[in-house]
């Protein structure tokens, strides 16, 4: 119960951070440029989400973990977000993945 509540608070704080960063971009040509601090914070959130997936994989085992559609959804969204961030992909067609993190609530 506490783990899920903590993760929900982290997701809410990530949504707030995403909204604040997105609302300060007024020039559409600079839509995908973020400051070093914003990228670092985003990596931290992704790291927390990856750690959550890792803990669930250990607790449930891979077979039971991937039986849940929500776990598969989390795995795909977080992995895609991590790949986009890691390789600094700046495409509006791929960055649509980021808001899907917040559907987890």
Order of alpha helices (4+ residues) and beta strands (2+ residues): alpha-alpha-alpha
